[in-house]
Amino acid sequence: MANLELWETFKQSITAYTGLSPATFFTVVALALAFYYVVSGLFGSNPAPPQRHREIEEEREPLPPPVQLGEISEDELKAYDGSDPKKPLLMAIKGQIYDVSQSRMFYGPGGPYALFTGKDASRALAKMSFEDKDLTGDTTGLGPFELEALQDWEYKFMSKYVKVGTVKKTMPVVDGSSTSEAAAENAPPAENAAPAETSEEHHTTEEVKAE
């Protein structure tokens, strides 16, 4: 009986202080609590369990220090394009090779610049091109703005990455016999060489004198 009287008193107090009926008051309170939990779930921080943090740290192996390769060929450079996860990511600009392993998310497999690794991409960087024909170190024919852009890329790489080698320049193989023949064809006639007809005429004159 006392509890019932207390409940009636509580309902009258709600109506007196809030101007709402008890049913409306409790509905508003329930909605407010629900809204609070929704907002706190959206903006509140939910830290990952410590065990998960340890697993993530274990998955991230420290990068090995850059290894100096010296002078290597373009074919040898292709082996460092990210296809072998045990090898570093290398990329060359103007013949200078840099280790870009620390930016694997950009230059590694699946990254936006993955096609630049394992090669000298000077021309592509200068032109900001992703075409296969521009994935070369040949910078002939580039305009002043393109060369300036390439220079900016080089400064960026020099300041951020470690240089580990250079690209060996290959000279075109030319057949020796063909070169000699071409040189003989283009060589000017000797100044002191006598024409064949003159030599024959001189020989005939000598025979007549002898008779």
Salt bridges, closest charged atoms under 4 A:
GLU8 OE2 - LYS11 NZ 3.46
GLU55 OE1 - ARG52 NH1 3.10
ASP75 OD1 - LYS78 NZ 3.60
GLU131 OE1 - LYS133 NZ 3.60
ASP134 OD1 - ARG123 NE 3.80
ASP134 OD1 - LYS127 NZ 3.56
GLU154 OE1 - LYS94 NZ 3.02
GLU206 OE2 - HIS202 NE2 3.72
GLU207 OE2 - HIS203 NE2 2.77
